C-alpha cells in the first residue's frame, strides 16, 4: 500500500519535470525574434488621425474627380479593375507565391510569432495549403469564410465574387490582434504543383493569382533547395508577374540545410532556372536564409542568414512606411489611365461622326475605323494634342473588343460631358492628376495636416484648360 501511494506521488512529479525539461529544450532551440520588432518598428506609435485624414482626402478625390469619368466611359470594362472604397483604405498586401512545401506558411508563422500556438498556419512536408489564406488584423482571433469576405463591401475582396462559388470555398480569412497586422496584410497561396492541371482546381487559378498580383505591394516568391525546377505553371506565374519586377523579392528558403559549397551551387542553379523568366536588365535580389522559428543548423553561415533576413525585413518595413504615398501614386496612375481611355473613346466618337453621312452604314463605317485606327490617326492625334506619353497608350486591339460590347453611339463626346453645377469631367480629372493628388502627397511629405485645400495654400500648379469645351 505504501509503495502504491509513493508511486502515485512520484509519477506526476516525473511528468511535470519532463514537461519543464521539454519547454527548456524548446526555448533553447528557438531563434531570437527581437530583431523583427526592431526592424519593423512595431513598438512605435502611429499617427492614426493624420493617416485616416489622408485616406479620407484620397477617397474624396477619387469619387469626385476620377470615378465619374470611369463610369461615363466604362473604363472598368476595358481593364476589369474596379477600385472600391475597401481597396483605397486597405493596408499594404504582401503576397506569398511559390512551389508547394517551400516554407511559405512557416515564414508567415515566424513573422507573426504563431509557432506552437493553436492559431498557426498548418505546415508539413506534403502540400498543405489548398486555400488562399488572408491573414489580417482583427479585434479577436476568428476565421472568416470566403463568401463572407466577398459579401462585405467594406473589405477589398468583394470583386473576388466574379471567380465563382468554387473559389470562394477555397478562400479563407484569419483575423487576429497583432501589431504587424495593423500595418500590413499577408496572403498565403496554394503551392504550385506542376503535375496538376489548372482545371482540376475547380476555379481559374491563374486569374485569381493575377487579381492578387495586381493589388500586392510586395510579392515574395519562395523556393527551397529541393524545388528549383520550372514547369508550365510556374512559367505562367512569372508571365503574370511581368511589369511588377520592382515588387518581387525572390527567397531561397531552408538555406541552412546545405553546407556553404552546396549552397553556392544551388544559388547558381536558381538563377539559371529563373533567367529566361525574368526579362530585366538588372538581376533580381535573392534573399538566402531560413525563415522559420527554430535556430539555424550548426556549422552554417548563420551571420549571413541573419543579415539577409534583416535586409528582407527592411524591405517589408519600407513598404509599410511608404504605404500612403504608394496608395496616392497608385490612384494617380489609375487616373492617368482613365483620362487616356476617355480621350481615345472621344476621338473614336468624333471620327465616327465625321465619317458618317446620310447614306452610310453605321456598322461598316465604324468597323473600318476600329479595324485600322492608324488610318484615321486615332492614337497619333491623342499624342499630338495632349500631354500623353506613347508608352502609356493601351493596346489598339483592346478597343476592338471594347466597342464590340459597347456601341460607339452609347458614348457622348467629352465636350458634352459638362454641367453647370458639376463642371466638366475632363477638367476635374486633370485637376486631380496635376493639382489635388500631388498636393495631398506633398502635404504628407512635409508633415502638414493633409486636406483637399493644401494645394490652394501652396500652389501646386495651374488649373488645366479643357481643350474639348466649346467656347
FENMO-V663177 format. One record per residue. N is the residue number from 1. RES is the residue in one small letter. PHI is phi as a letter, one per 20 degrees, with the letter a starting at -180 (NA if undefined). PSI is psi in whole degrees, 0 to 359 (999 if undefined). OMEGA is omega in degrees with one decimal (none if undefined). Layout:
BEGIN
N/RES/PHI/PSI/OMEGA + N/RES/PHI/PSI/OMEGA
END
This chain:
BEGIN
1/x/NA/317/179.2 + 2/x/f/321/179.4 + 3/x/f/320/-179.6 + 4/x/f/317/178.2 + 5/x/f/319/179.1 + 6/x/f/319/179.3 + 7/x/f/323/-179.7 + 8/x/f/325/178.3 + 9/x/e/328/-173.1 + 10/x/f/321/-175.3 + 11/x/f/313/177.5 + 12/x/f/323/178.4 + 13/x/f/321/179.6 + 14/x/f/319/178.5 + 15/x/f/318/178.8 + 16/x/f/318/179.2 + 17/x/f/319/180.0 + 18/x/f/319/179.0 + 19/x/f/319/178.7 + 20/x/f/321/178.7 + 21/x/f/318/178.9 + 22/x/f/321/179.0 + 23/x/f/320/178.0 + 24/x/f/319/178.6 + 25/x/f/318/-180.0 + 26/x/f/317/179.0 + 27/x/f/326/-178.4 + 28/x/f/332/-178.5 + 29/x/e/351/176.7 + 30/x/f/145/-178.4 + 31/x/e/147/176.2 + 32/x/f/130/-177.2 + 33/x/d/9/-175.0 + 34/x/f/329/-178.8 + 35/x/f/337/178.6 + 36/x/f/312/179.4 + 37/x/f/324/-179.8 + 38/x/f/314/-177.0 + 39/x/f/320/-178.9 + 40/x/e/358/176.8 + 41/x/l/49/-176.9 + 42/x/f/338/-179.0 + 43/x/e/345/-177.1 + 44/x/f/141/177.8 + 45/x/e/144/178.9 + 46/x/d/155/174.1 + 47/x/e/84/-174.2 + 48/x/f/326/-178.1 + 49/x/f/314/178.9 + 50/x/f/320/-179.4 + 51/x/f/316/179.3 + 52/x/f/322/178.8 + 53/x/f/321/179.0 + 54/x/f/319/177.7 + 55/x/f/322/177.8 + 56/x/f/319/176.3 + 57/x/f/319/178.9 + 58/x/f/317/178.7 + 59/x/f/320/-179.2 + 60/x/f/319/177.1 + 61/x/f/316/-178.4 + 62/x/f/312/-176.1 + 63/x/f/327/-177.2 + 64/x/e/327/-168.7 + 65/x/d/331/-173.6 + 66/x/d/314/-176.2 + 67/x/f/321/177.7 + 68/x/g/322/177.5 + 69/x/f/321/175.8 + 70/x/g/311/-176.0 + 71/x/f/322/-177.6 + 72/x/f/325/-176.4 + 73/x/d/16/170.8 + 74/x/l/50/-178.0 + 75/x/f/325/-176.4 + 76/x/f/337/177.5 + 77/x/f/345/175.6 + 78/x/e/312/-175.3 + 79/x/e/341/-177.6 + 80/x/l/46/176.4 + 81/x/c/88/-179.9 + 82/x/e/129/-179.2 + 83/x/e/122/179.1 + 84/x/d/168/175.7 + 85/x/f/325/178.6 + 86/x/f/325/179.0 + 87/x/f/325/178.8 + 88/x/f/318/-175.6 + 89/x/e/0/-176.1 + 90/x/f/158/176.6 + 91/x/f/163/175.3 + 92/x/g/142/-178.3 + 93/x/d/130/175.7 + 94/x/d/120/-173.8 + 95/x/d/132/178.4 + 96/x/d/121/-180.0 + 97/x/c/160/175.9 + 98/x/q/175/178.4 + 99/x/f/170/-178.1 + 100/x/f/146/172.8 + 101/x/l/42/174.4 + 102/x/d/357/175.8 + 103/x/o/21/179.9 + 104/x/f/310/179.9 + 105/x/f/322/178.1 + 106/x/f/325/178.9 + 107/x/f/319/177.2 + 108/x/f/316/176.6 + 109/x/g/320/-178.8 + 110/x/f/315/-178.4 + 111/x/f/326/-177.7 + 112/x/e/356/-179.7 + 113/x/m/39/-175.7 + 114/x/e/359/-176.6 + 115/x/f/143/178.8 + 116/x/l/31/172.9 + 117/x/c/160/179.2 + 118/x/f/350/-172.5 + 119/x/d/4/-178.0 + 120/x/f/150/175.3 + 121/x/f/139/-177.3 + 122/x/f/134/-179.8 + 123/x/c/160/178.5 + 124/x/a/173/-179.1 + 125/x/f/337/179.0 + 126/x/e/168/174.7 + 127/x/f/116/-172.4 + 128/x/d/327/-176.5 + 129/x/e/108/178.5 + 130/x/d/356/-179.2 + 131/x/d/161/164.6 + 132/x/e/114/-174.7 + 133/x/d/120/179.7 + 134/x/d/116/-180.0 + 135/x/d/116/-172.7 + 136/x/c/171/-176.3 + 137/x/e/145/175.5 + 138/x/b/163/-178.9 + 139/x/f/332/178.0 + 140/x/b/164/-178.2 + 141/x/f/123/178.0 + 142/x/b/160/177.8 + 143/x/d/137/-179.6 + 144/x/d/125/179.7 + 145/x/f/155/-178.4 + 146/x/f/322/-179.4 + 147/x/f/330/177.5 + 148/x/f/319/178.8 + 149/x/f/320/-178.4 + 150/x/f/332/-178.1 + 151/x/e/344/-177.4 + 152/x/e/108/-177.0 + 153/x/f/343/179.2 + 154/x/f/344/176.2 + 155/x/e/170/-179.1 + 156/x/e/11/-173.5 + 157/x/d/6/-179.1 + 158/x/f/327/178.5 + 159/x/f/348/-178.6 + 160/x/f/349/177.7 + 161/x/g/334/-175.8 + 162/x/f/346/-179.9 + 163/x/e/1/171.4 + 164/x/n/165/-177.5 + 165/x/f/329/178.5 + 166/x/f/322/177.6 + 167/x/f/317/-178.2 + 168/x/g/332/175.0 + 169/x/f/340/178.3 + 170/x/d/11/177.5 + 171/x/d/130/-179.8 + 172/x/b/143/176.9 + 173/x/d/145/176.2 + 174/x/c/120/177.8 + 175/x/d/140/176.7 + 176/x/b/149/175.7 + 177/x/f/117/-179.1 + 178/x/b/139/-177.6 + 179/x/g/318/-178.6 + 180/x/f/323/-179.1 + 181/x/f/347/171.5 + 182/x/f/342/-174.1 + 183/x/d/346/-174.8 + 184/x/b/155/176.0 + 185/x/c/133/178.6 + 186/x/d/143/176.1 + 187/x/c/115/176.6 + 188/x/e/136/-174.2 + 189/x/d/158/174.4 + 190/x/f/141/178.6 + 191/x/f/149/179.7 + 192/x/f/125/178.6 + 193/x/d/113/-169.8 + 194/x/f/337/-177.0 + 195/x/e/14/178.6 + 196/x/d/129/178.7 + 197/x/f/149/-178.3 + 198/x/f/324/-176.9 + 199/x/f/334/-178.0 + 200/x/f/346/178.2 + 201/x/f/337/178.7 + 202/x/n/2/177.3 + 203/x/b/162/-177.4 + 204/x/f/89/-173.7 + 205/x/g/313/-177.9 + 206/x/f/323/178.9 + 207/x/f/322/177.7 + 208/x/f/316/177.0 + 209/x/g/319/179.6 + 210/x/f/323/178.9 + 211/x/f/314/179.6 + 212/x/f/323/178.8 + 213/x/f/318/-178.6 + 214/x/f/336/-175.7 + 215/x/d/358/-177.7 + 216/x/f/140/174.9 + 217/x/e/334/179.2 + 218/x/b/136/-176.2 + 219/x/c/116/176.3 + 220/x/e/115/174.2 + 221/x/d/112/-168.4 + 222/x/d/135/173.5 + 223/x/c/165/168.5 + 224/x/c/168/-172.8 + 225/x/f/341/-176.7 + 226/x/e/354/-176.1 + 227/x/c/74/-179.2 + 228/x/d/354/-177.6 + 229/x/f/149/-178.1 + 230/x/d/116/177.7 + 231/x/d/191/-175.0 + 232/x/f/319/-176.3 + 233/x/f/320/177.2 + 234/x/f/323/176.3 + 235/x/f/320/176.7 + 236/x/f/322/178.9 + 237/x/f/317/-179.2 + 238/x/f/333/172.4 + 239/x/f/321/178.6 + 240/x/f/335/-179.6 + 241/x/e/356/-178.9 + 242/x/f/132/-177.1 + 243/x/n/352/179.6 + 244/x/d/24/-174.0 + 245/x/g/327/-178.5 + 246/x/f/342/-179.2 + 247/x/e/356/-176.9 + 248/x/e/135/171.3 + 249/x/c/117/-179.9 + 250/x/e/132/-175.3 + 251/x/c/124/170.8 + 252/x/e/99/-174.2 + 253/x/e/168/178.4 + 254/x/l/35/-175.8 + 255/x/f/339/-178.8 + 256/x/f/1/174.1 + 257/x/f/352/-175.6 + 258/x/d/149/169.9 + 259/x/f/165/-172.1 + 260/x/g/317/-177.6 + 261/x/f/316/178.2 + 262/x/f/326/179.5 + 263/x/f/320/177.7 + 264/x/f/320/179.6 + 265/x/f/319/179.0 + 266/x/f/320/178.1 + 267/x/g/315/177.9 + 268/x/f/323/179.3 + 269/x/f/324/178.1 + 270/x/f/317/177.5 + 271/x/f/320/-179.2 + 272/x/f/322/-179.8 + 273/x/f/323/-174.2 + 274/x/e/344/-175.0 + 275/x/g/316/-179.9 + 276/x/f/345/-173.3 + 277/x/e/338/-177.2 + 278/x/d/101/-173.7 + 279/x/e/72/177.0 + 280/x/c/154/-178.3 + 281/x/f/324/-180.0 + 282/x/e/126/-178.2 + 283/x/f/147/-179.4 + 284/x/f/155/177.5 + 285/x/f/129/177.3 + 286/x/d/124/179.1 + 287/x/e/126/-175.8 + 288/x/d/115/179.4 + 289/x/a/192/176.5 + 290/x/c/106/-172.2 + 291/x/e/83/171.9 + 292/x/b/168/-166.2 + 293/x/f/348/-173.3 + 294/x/e/159/-173.6 + 295/x/f/156/178.7 + 296/x/f/152/176.9 + 297/x/f/148/-179.5 + 298/x/f/154/176.8 + 299/x/m/39/174.6 + 300/x/c/173/-175.3 + 301/x/e/70/-174.2 + 302/x/f/326/178.4 + 303/x/f/320/176.4 + 304/x/f/314/-179.6 + 305/x/f/321/179.9 + 306/x/f/316/179.1 + 307/x/f/320/178.1 + 308/x/f/320/179.3 + 309/x/f/316/178.8 + 310/x/f/322/178.7 + 311/x/f/319/177.6 + 312/x/f/320/178.0 + 313/x/f/325/176.7 + 314/x/f/323/174.7 + 315/x/f/317/178.3 + 316/x/f/318/179.5 + 317/x/f/326/178.9 + 318/x/f/321/177.2 + 319/x/f/320/179.8 + 320/x/f/315/-177.8 + 321/x/f/326/-175.4 + 322/x/d/17/-172.7 + 323/x/f/323/-178.0 + 324/x/f/317/177.0 + 325/x/f/318/179.1 + 326/x/f/324/179.9 + 327/x/f/317/178.6 + 328/x/f/317/179.1 + 329/x/f/323/178.6 + 330/x/f/316/179.7 + 331/x/f/322/179.0 + 332/x/f/317/177.2 + 333/x/f/320/177.0 + 334/x/f/318/178.1 + 335/x/f/322/177.6 + 336/x/f/318/179.9 + 337/x/f/320/178.1 + 338/x/f/318/179.6 + 339/x/f/315/179.4 + 340/x/f/318/178.7 + 341/x/f/316/179.5 + 342/x/f/319/178.2 + 343/x/f/320/179.8 + 344/x/f/315/178.6 + 345/x/f/318/178.0 + 346/x/f/320/179.6 + 347/x/f/321/174.8 + 348/x/f/317/-179.2 + 349/x/f/314/-179.3 + 350/x/f/317/179.7 + 351/x/f/319/178.8 + 352/x/f/317/179.8 + 353/x/f/324/179.9 + 354/x/f/324/-175.8 + 355/x/e/346/-179.3 + 356/x/f/141/172.8 + 357/x/c/178/-175.2 + 358/x/f/326/-175.7 + 359/x/e/4/-176.4 + 360/x/f/150/172.7 + 361/x/e/116/-175.5 + 362/x/g/320/-177.7 + 363/x/f/316/-179.6 + 364/x/f/321/179.7 + 365/x/f/312/-176.9 + 366/x/f/329/176.5 + 367/x/f/321/177.5 + 368/x/f/321/-179.4 + 369/x/f/314/-174.1 + 370/x/f/334/178.6 + 371/x/f/330/-179.3 + 372/x/c/73/-177.2 + 373/x/f/333/-179.0 + 374/x/f/331/178.9 + 375/x/f/330/-178.3 + 376/x/d/12/174.6 + 377/x/l/39/-179.5 + 378/x/f/306/-174.8 + 379/x/f/323/-179.5 + 380/x/f/325/179.7 + 381/x/f/327/177.3 + 382/x/f/318/179.4 + 383/x/f/326/-176.3 + 384/x/f/324/-172.6 + 385/x/e/343/-175.6 + 386/x/c/163/177.8 + 387/x/e/64/179.6 + 388/x/d/134/177.2 + 389/x/e/142/179.0 + 390/x/f/339/179.3 + 391/x/f/347/179.0 + 392/x/e/355/-178.5 + 393/x/f/137/179.2 + 394/x/f/174/-179.7 + 395/x/f/134/-180.0 + 396/x/f/323/-177.1 + 397/x/f/335/-179.7 + 398/x/f/330/-178.2 + 399/x/f/340/173.1 + 400/x/f/316/177.1 + 401/x/f/322/-177.9 + 402/x/f/312/-179.5 + 403/x/f/346/172.4 + 404/x/f/332/178.5 + 405/x/e/322/-176.1 + 406/x/d/108/-179.7 + 407/x/f/143/-178.4 + 408/x/f/333/-179.4 + 409/x/f/348/-179.0 + 410/x/e/356/-177.6 + 411/x/d/142/172.1 + 412/x/e/156/174.5 + 413/x/f/160/-178.8 + 414/x/f/327/-179.7 + 415/x/f/338/179.3 + 416/x/e/355/-178.3 + 417/x/e/55/179.8 + 418/x/c/147/175.2 + 419/x/c/157/-177.7 + 420/x/f/322/-177.5 + 421/x/e/312/-174.0 + 422/x/e/345/-177.6 + 423/x/n/193/-178.5 + 424/x/e/138/-178.5 + 425/x/f/321/-178.5 + 426/x/f/319/177.5 + 427/x/f/318/-176.7 + 428/x/f/317/-178.1 + 429/x/f/325/176.9 + 430/x/f/324/176.3 + 431/x/f/321/178.0 + 432/x/f/319/-177.2 + 433/x/f/317/-173.2 + 434/x/e/346/-169.6 + 435/x/c/299/-171.5 + 436/x/f/309/-177.0 + 437/x/f/315/173.4 + 438/x/f/325/178.3 + 439/x/f/320/177.1 + 440/x/f/321/179.4 + 441/x/f/317/-179.7 + 442/x/f/327/178.5 + 443/x/f/327/176.9 + 444/x/f/317/-178.9 + 445/x/f/325/-178.3 + 446/x/e/357/176.3 + 447/x/n/11/178.6 + 448/x/e/164/177.9 + 449/x/f/117/-174.6 + 450/x/f/120/175.8 + 451/x/c/169/-178.7 + 452/x/f/337/-175.2 + 453/x/e/9/-176.8 + 454/x/f/327/179.3 + 455/x/f/329/-178.7 + 456/x/f/332/179.9 + 457/x/e/324/-174.5 + 458/x/d/337/-178.4 + 459/x/m/93/-176.4 + 460/x/e/359/-178.4 + 461/x/q/167/-179.3 + 462/x/e/156/176.3 + 463/x/f/124/-175.0 + 464/x/f/146/179.3 + 465/x/e/135/177.3 + 466/x/e/110/-176.4 + 467/x/f/348/-172.4 + 468/x/d/357/-179.5 + 469/x/e/133/179.8 + 470/x/f/136/178.7 + 471/x/e/999/none
END
